[in-house]
Amino acid sequence: MDSVFKDDRKATYLNAEGADKPLISPISDKVLNCARRYRLNRFRDQMAKHDVAALLLYDPINIRYALDSSNMMVWTAHNPIRYAMILADGPAILWEFKGCSHLNEGLPGIDELRESTAWMFMTRGDKSGRAVQDWADEIADLVKEYGGGNRRIAIDKLDGPGVFALQDRGLQYVEGTELTEVARSIKSPEEIDLMRWTIRVCEAGMARIYEHSLPGVTERELWGHLHFENARSGGEWLETKLLTCGPRTNPWYQECSDRPCQIGEMISFDTDMIGPYGYCADLSRSWTCGYTAMTNTQNRLYQAAVDQVQHNLELVQPGMSFAEFNAKSWKIPEAYEPYRYSLALHGVGMADEWPVVPLHPDFDVTAMSGEIEEGMVICVESLIGEKGSECIKLETQVLVTSSGNERLDRFPLF
């Protein structure tokens, strides 16, 4: 393992399609519409299981999942101004931001489109209390009309005034996050097609990072190449800024800076990329600046990271409980423990998702119960470092199949 990549591998991702022009999606309308129907039905199935009359959604990722409606996703993640509600025995309704209704033309899952009622302080100031009452009246009237006497309403995220106003109208609040996370955890074949395409775009961005991993380039410059490829090929945003080099790789979680990378230093990153169709490509790689051969220390740490990923990959199969996975998982050596990543596995779909399985030193009575299921997409993680060293970050994204798992990313890992 004198070198992380060979020139022929690099060329696979620096082809004319990805290097000189945007990647053009091969996804057909048929595939996209199948994914849309599947996702909305997944929410409806969970609603029936939890016996709720309605599911109220403010999380823009859940709105995208249910209705494929996308509008100012990052802004609306912290400004609750557009929302959707699925009625168990009624329509799926989207309340859109004023002036934006045309963005939803042609979306088959939306039965009714209304103008949203904003009651956050930024938009209503001292009139917020009045606005929330109008908003709650509309929601409660719909539940009464379609609920058949069922007053249970599941909600994914909602500020206190909204919860209290709905309760004042006799609605019973049900925590909706479990419902939405479990629904999203099992992917359809069409969703996997969409995710493969996001990963393809992400890998083109990773190839750009690799191509520009030369002495003197700053961490931020390298990170910008992933943004560029994602944006021009129809992607959305990056959830984090996790790319560092040399001594800034340890401890992990430092965000990219204007520090220039030096020849021979490790460059480590975690993409956390929300790409085309709203799906996440959560991949990590590490390599040397200037394509130099790794030092003995770098090689030893890299090999440990590879061992961890390979060992844990072999355990990912349907029916494996989280506790059993933990018991059989790769045990991190003591010298690396203080610098470890807290997770061994986590789900991924339109973002990082349930389930999350802690690394074995962190697996205790607070760790969630459950098992790996066919149709889940799982990220297998590794972060290896020791006192005074750089850190190696590796992560791969796999589909759980009936017989084991299939890696969805193809960019060289080892």
C-alpha positions as CSV (number, residue, x, y, z in Angstrom):
1,M,0.0,0.0,0.0
2,D,2.7,2.4,-1.0
3,S,0.2,4.7,-2.8
4,V,-3.5,5.1,-2.2
5,F,-4.5,5.3,-5.9
6,K,-2.9,4.4,-9.2
7,D,-3.2,6.8,-12.2
8,D,-5.5,4.4,-14.0
9,R,-8.0,4.4,-11.2
10,K,-7.8,8.2,-11.1
11,A,-8.6,8.3,-14.8
12,T,-11.8,6.3,-14.2
13,Y,-13.3,9.3,-12.4
14,L,-11.6,12.1,-14.3
15,N,-13.3,11.3,-17.6
16,A,-14.7,13.8,-20.1
17,E,-18.2,13.4,-18.8
18,G,-17.3,14.4,-15.2
19,A,-14.3,16.6,-15.7
20,D,-15.4,19.0,-18.5
21,K,-19.2,19.2,-18.2
22,P,-22.0,18.4,-15.7
23,L,-23.2,14.9,-15.4
24,I,-26.5,14.4,-17.0
25,S,-29.0,12.2,-15.1
26,P,-30.1,9.0,-16.7
27,I,-33.1,8.7,-14.4
28,S,-36.4,8.3,-16.2
29,D,-39.8,9.8,-15.2
30,K,-41.1,6.3,-14.7
31,V,-38.4,5.5,-12.1
32,L,-38.9,8.9,-10.3
33,N,-42.7,8.5,-10.2
34,C,-42.4,4.9,-8.8
35,A,-40.1,6.2,-6.1
36,R,-42.6,9.0,-5.3
37,R,-45.5,6.6,-4.9
38,Y,-43.4,4.2,-2.8
39,R,-42.3,6.9,-0.4
40,L,-45.7,8.4,0.2
41,N,-47.2,5.0,0.8
42,R,-44.4,4.2,3.3
43,F,-45.6,7.2,5.4
44,R,-49.2,6.1,5.0
45,D,-48.3,2.6,6.2
46,Q,-46.6,3.9,9.3
47,M,-49.6,6.2,10.0
48,A,-51.9,3.2,10.0
49,K,-49.5,1.3,12.2
50,H,-49.4,4.1,14.7
51,D,-53.1,4.8,14.4
52,V,-52.9,8.5,13.6
53,A,-55.4,10.6,11.7
54,A,-52.8,12.8,10.2
55,L,-49.1,13.3,9.8
56,L,-47.9,17.0,9.9
57,L,-44.5,17.6,8.4
58,Y,-42.3,20.7,8.8
59,D,-38.9,19.0,8.2
60,P,-38.1,19.9,4.6
61,I,-36.4,16.4,4.1
62,N,-39.6,14.7,5.1
63,I,-41.7,16.9,2.8
64,R,-39.3,16.1,0.0
65,Y,-39.6,12.4,0.8
66,A,-43.4,12.4,0.9
67,L,-44.2,14.7,-1.9
68,D,-40.9,15.4,-3.7
69,S,-41.5,19.1,-3.2
70,S,-38.3,21.1,-2.9
71,N,-38.1,24.8,-2.1
72,M,-35.4,26.6,-0.2
73,M,-34.5,23.4,1.7
74,V,-31.8,24.8,3.9
75,W,-33.6,28.1,4.6
76,T,-36.9,26.3,5.6
77,A,-35.0,23.9,7.8
78,H,-34.6,26.7,10.3
79,N,-37.5,28.9,9.2
80,P,-40.8,27.0,9.7
81,I,-42.8,28.6,6.9
82,R,-43.9,25.7,4.6
83,Y,-45.4,22.5,5.7
84,A,-47.4,19.5,4.6
85,M,-50.0,17.2,6.1
86,I,-51.0,13.7,5.0
87,L,-54.5,12.7,6.2
88,A,-55.0,9.0,6.8
89,D,-58.4,8.9,5.1
90,G,-58.0,12.0,3.1
91,P,-55.7,14.1,0.9
92,A,-52.0,15.0,1.0
93,I,-51.9,18.8,1.3
94,L,-48.9,21.1,0.9
95,W,-48.9,24.6,2.3
96,E,-46.4,26.5,0.2
97,F,-44.6,29.8,0.8
98,K,-46.4,32.7,-0.8
99,G,-45.5,33.2,-4.5
100,C,-44.0,29.7,-4.9
101,S,-47.0,27.5,-5.7
102,H,-45.8,27.1,-9.3
103,L,-42.7,25.1,-8.1
104,N,-45.0,22.2,-7.4
105,E,-46.6,21.8,-10.8
106,G,-46.6,18.2,-12.0
107,L,-45.9,16.5,-8.6
108,P,-48.4,13.6,-8.4
109,G,-48.4,13.1,-4.7
110,I,-49.9,16.6,-3.9
111,D,-53.7,16.4,-3.8
112,E,-54.2,20.0,-2.7
113,L,-52.0,23.1,-2.6
114,R,-52.6,26.0,-0.1
115,E,-50.8,29.1,0.9
116,S,-48.9,28.7,4.1
117,T,-49.7,30.6,7.3
118,A,-46.4,31.8,8.8
119,W,-46.5,32.4,12.6
120,M,-42.8,32.5,13.5
121,F,-41.7,35.8,15.2
122,M,-39.5,36.9,12.3
123,T,-42.5,37.2,10.0
124,R,-45.2,38.2,12.4
125,G,-43.5,39.8,15.4
126,D,-46.0,40.8,18.1
127,K,-48.8,39.3,16.0
128,S,-47.4,35.8,16.1
129,G,-49.8,34.7,18.8
130,R,-52.8,35.7,16.6
131,A,-51.3,34.0,13.5
132,V,-50.7,30.7,15.3
133,Q,-54.4,30.5,16.3
134,D,-55.5,30.9,12.6
135,W,-53.0,28.2,11.6
136,A,-54.2,25.8,14.3
137,D,-57.9,26.3,13.4
138,E,-57.1,25.2,9.8
139,I,-55.2,22.1,10.9
140,A,-57.8,21.1,13.5
141,D,-60.7,21.6,11.0
142,L,-59.0,19.2,8.6
143,V,-58.4,16.5,11.2
144,K,-62.0,16.8,12.3
145,E,-63.2,16.6,8.7
146,Y,-61.2,13.5,7.7
147,G,-60.3,11.9,11.0
148,G,-63.5,10.0,11.7
149,G,-63.2,10.9,15.4
150,N,-59.5,10.1,15.6
151,R,-57.8,13.1,17.1
152,R,-54.2,11.7,17.1
153,I,-51.8,13.8,15.0
154,A,-48.2,12.8,14.4
155,I,-45.8,15.7,14.0
156,D,-42.1,15.5,13.0
157,K,-41.0,18.9,14.3
158,L,-43.0,21.8,15.6
159,D,-42.3,24.8,17.9
160,G,-44.0,24.9,21.3
161,P,-46.8,27.5,20.4
162,G,-48.0,25.3,17.6
163,V,-48.1,22.2,19.8
164,F,-50.0,24.0,22.5
165,A,-52.5,25.5,20.0
166,L,-53.3,22.1,18.5
167,Q,-53.7,20.5,22.0
168,D,-56.1,23.4,23.0
169,R,-58.3,22.2,20.0
170,G,-58.4,18.7,21.3
171,L,-55.8,17.1,19.1
172,Q,-53.4,14.5,20.7
173,Y,-49.8,15.1,19.8
174,V,-47.9,12.0,18.7
175,E,-44.1,12.2,18.2
176,G,-43.7,11.7,14.5
177,T,-39.9,11.2,14.2
178,E,-40.1,7.5,14.9
179,L,-42.7,7.1,12.2
180,T,-40.8,9.1,9.5
181,E,-37.4,7.6,10.3
182,V,-38.6,4.0,10.2
183,A,-40.6,4.6,7.0
184,R,-37.5,6.1,5.3
185,S,-35.2,3.3,6.4
186,I,-36.3,0.7,3.8
187,K,-35.5,1.8,0.2
188,S,-37.3,0.7,-3.0
189,P,-35.3,-0.4,-6.0
190,E,-36.1,3.0,-7.6
191,E,-34.7,4.9,-4.6
192,I,-31.5,2.9,-5.0
193,D,-31.3,4.0,-8.6
194,L,-31.6,7.6,-7.4
195,M,-29.0,7.1,-4.7
196,R,-26.6,5.5,-7.1
197,W,-26.8,8.6,-9.3
198,T,-26.1,10.9,-6.3
199,I,-23.1,8.7,-5.5
200,R,-21.9,9.0,-9.1
201,V,-22.0,12.8,-8.8
202,C,-20.3,12.7,-5.5
203,E,-17.5,10.5,-6.8
204,A,-16.9,13.0,-9.7
205,G,-16.5,15.6,-7.0
206,M,-14.1,13.4,-5.0
207,A,-12.1,12.9,-8.2
208,R,-11.8,16.7,-8.4
209,I,-10.6,16.8,-4.9
210,Y,-8.0,14.2,-5.7
211,E,-6.9,15.9,-8.9
212,H,-6.2,19.1,-7.0
213,S,-4.6,17.5,-4.0
214,L,-1.3,19.3,-4.6
215,P,1.0,21.2,-2.2
216,G,-0.2,24.7,-1.5
217,V,-3.9,24.2,-2.1
218,T,-6.0,25.2,0.9
219,E,-8.5,22.9,2.6
220,R,-11.3,25.2,1.6
221,E,-10.2,25.2,-2.1
222,L,-10.4,21.4,-2.0
223,W,-13.8,21.4,-0.4
224,G,-15.1,23.8,-3.0
225,H,-14.5,21.2,-5.7
226,L,-17.2,18.9,-4.2
227,H,-19.6,21.9,-3.9
228,F,-19.0,22.7,-7.6
229,E,-19.6,19.2,-8.9
230,N,-22.7,18.8,-6.8
231,A,-24.2,22.1,-7.8
232,R,-23.6,21.9,-11.5
233,S,-24.9,18.4,-11.7
234,G,-28.3,19.1,-10.0
235,G,-27.4,18.5,-6.4
236,E,-28.4,20.3,-3.2
237,W,-26.0,21.1,-0.4
238,L,-23.2,19.7,1.8
239,E,-24.2,19.0,5.4
240,T,-20.7,19.6,6.9
241,K,-17.3,21.1,6.1
242,L,-15.2,18.1,7.1
243,L,-12.0,18.2,5.0
244,T,-8.7,18.7,6.8
245,C,-5.0,18.0,6.1
246,G,-2.0,17.1,8.2
247,P,-2.2,18.0,11.9
248,R,-5.7,19.4,11.5
249,T,-7.0,15.9,10.8
250,N,-6.5,15.1,14.5
251,P,-8.7,15.6,16.4
252,W,-11.4,15.0,13.9
253,Y,-14.4,17.3,13.3
254,Q,-12.4,20.4,12.6
255,E,-13.9,22.3,9.7
256,C,-12.0,23.1,6.6
257,S,-9.8,26.2,6.8
258,D,-7.5,28.4,4.7
259,R,-4.5,26.3,5.8
260,P,-2.4,25.2,2.8
261,C,-1.8,21.4,2.5
262,Q,1.8,20.3,2.5
263,I,3.3,17.6,0.4
264,G,3.0,14.1,2.0
265,E,0.4,15.1,4.5
266,M,-2.8,13.1,4.8
267,I,-5.9,14.7,3.4
268,S,-9.0,13.3,5.0
269,F,-12.7,14.2,4.4
270,D,-16.3,13.1,4.8
271,T,-18.6,14.2,2.0
272,D,-22.0,14.4,3.7
273,M,-23.4,15.5,0.4
274,I,-27.1,15.9,-0.4
275,G,-27.1,15.5,-4.1
276,P,-29.5,15.1,-7.0
277,Y,-33.1,14.1,-6.2
278,G,-32.4,14.9,-2.5
279,Y,-30.4,11.8,-1.7
280,C,-27.3,11.6,0.4
281,A,-23.8,10.4,-0.5
282,D,-22.0,10.0,2.7
283,L,-18.5,8.8,1.8
284,S,-15.1,9.3,3.4
285,R,-11.6,8.9,2.0
286,S,-8.0,9.8,2.9
287,W,-4.9,10.1,0.7
288,T,-1.6,12.0,0.7
289,C,-1.1,15.4,-0.7
290,G,1.0,15.3,-3.9
291,Y,0.2,11.6,-4.3
292,T,3.3,10.6,-2.3
293,A,3.9,7.1,-0.9
294,M,2.6,6.9,2.7
295,T,5.0,6.9,5.5
296,N,5.2,3.9,7.8
297,T,3.0,5.5,10.3
298,Q,0.4,6.6,7.7
299,N,0.4,3.2,6.2
300,R,-0.1,1.5,9.6
301,L,-3.0,3.7,10.5
302,Y,-4.5,3.4,7.0
303,Q,-4.3,-0.4,7.2
304,A,-6.1,-0.4,10.5
305,A,-8.9,1.7,9.0
306,V,-9.2,-0.7,6.1
307,D,-9.3,-3.7,8.5
308,Q,-12.1,-2.0,10.5
309,V,-14.2,-1.3,7.4
310,Q,-13.6,-4.8,5.8
311,H,-14.4,-6.6,9.1
312,N,-17.6,-4.7,9.8
313,L,-18.7,-4.9,6.2
314,E,-18.8,-8.7,6.4
315,L,-21.2,-8.4,9.4
316,V,-23.7,-6.3,7.6
317,Q,-26.6,-8.7,6.7
318,P,-30.3,-8.8,7.3
319,G,-31.4,-10.2,10.6
320,M,-28.2,-9.1,12.4
321,S,-29.3,-7.4,15.6
322,F,-27.4,-4.2,16.6
323,A,-26.3,-5.9,19.8
324,E,-24.9,-8.9,17.9
325,F,-23.2,-6.7,15.4
326,N,-21.6,-4.8,18.3
327,A,-20.4,-8.1,19.9
328,K,-18.8,-9.3,16.7
329,S,-17.5,-5.9,15.4
330,W,-13.9,-5.0,14.9
331,K,-12.4,-4.0,18.3
332,I,-10.4,-0.8,18.1
333,P,-6.9,-1.0,19.6
334,E,-6.4,0.9,22.9
335,A,-3.9,3.4,21.3
336,Y,-6.6,4.5,18.8
337,E,-9.5,4.6,21.2
338,P,-9.2,8.3,22.4
339,Y,-9.4,9.4,18.7
340,R,-12.2,7.1,17.6
341,Y,-15.3,7.8,15.7
342,S,-18.3,7.3,17.9
343,L,-20.3,5.4,15.3
344,A,-19.7,2.0,13.7
345,L,-22.8,2.1,11.4
346,H,-25.6,4.5,10.6
347,G,-28.5,4.6,8.1
348,V,-28.6,6.9,5.2
349,G,-31.2,8.0,2.7
350,M,-32.1,11.6,2.0
351,A,-29.8,12.4,4.9
352,D,-28.1,10.5,7.7
353,E,-30.9,8.4,9.2
354,W,-31.9,5.8,11.7
355,P,-30.5,3.4,12.8
356,V,-27.3,4.4,14.5
357,V,-25.0,1.7,16.0
358,P,-22.3,3.1,18.3
359,L,-18.7,1.9,18.2
360,H,-18.2,-0.8,20.7
361,P,-16.6,1.4,23.5
362,D,-19.7,3.5,23.4
363,F,-22.3,0.7,23.1
364,D,-24.1,0.5,26.4
365,V,-27.6,0.3,27.8
366,T,-28.5,3.5,26.0
367,A,-27.8,2.0,22.6
368,M,-30.9,1.4,20.5
369,S,-32.3,-2.0,19.9
370,G,-33.3,-3.4,16.6
371,E,-31.8,-5.2,13.7
372,I,-30.3,-4.7,10.2
373,E,-33.0,-5.2,7.6
374,E,-33.0,-5.9,3.9
375,G,-33.5,-2.7,1.9
376,M,-31.7,-0.5,4.4
377,V,-28.7,1.5,3.2
378,I,-25.9,1.6,5.8
379,C,-22.7,3.6,6.1
380,V,-19.8,1.7,7.6
381,E,-17.4,4.1,9.3
382,S,-13.8,4.2,10.4
383,L,-11.6,6.9,12.0
384,I,-8.1,5.8,13.0
385,G,-5.5,8.0,14.7
386,E,-3.2,8.0,17.7
387,K,-1.5,10.6,19.9
388,G,0.5,13.0,17.7
389,S,-0.6,11.4,14.4
390,E,-2.8,12.3,11.6
391,C,-6.3,10.7,11.3
392,I,-7.4,8.4,8.6
393,K,-11.2,8.6,7.7
394,L,-12.8,6.0,5.6
395,E,-16.5,5.3,5.0
396,T,-18.5,3.3,2.5
397,Q,-22.2,3.2,1.7
398,V,-23.9,-0.2,1.2
399,L,-27.3,-1.7,0.4
400,V,-28.5,-4.5,2.6
401,T,-29.5,-7.3,0.3
402,S,-31.2,-10.7,1.0
403,S,-27.8,-12.4,1.2
404,G,-25.6,-9.7,2.7
405,N,-24.7,-6.3,1.3
406,E,-23.7,-4.5,-1.9
407,R,-21.3,-1.5,-2.0
408,L,-23.0,1.4,-3.8
409,D,-19.8,3.5,-4.1
410,R,-17.0,2.6,-6.5
411,F,-14.4,5.2,-5.7
412,P,-11.3,3.3,-4.5
413,L,-11.2,2.7,-0.8
414,F,-8.2,0.5,-0.5
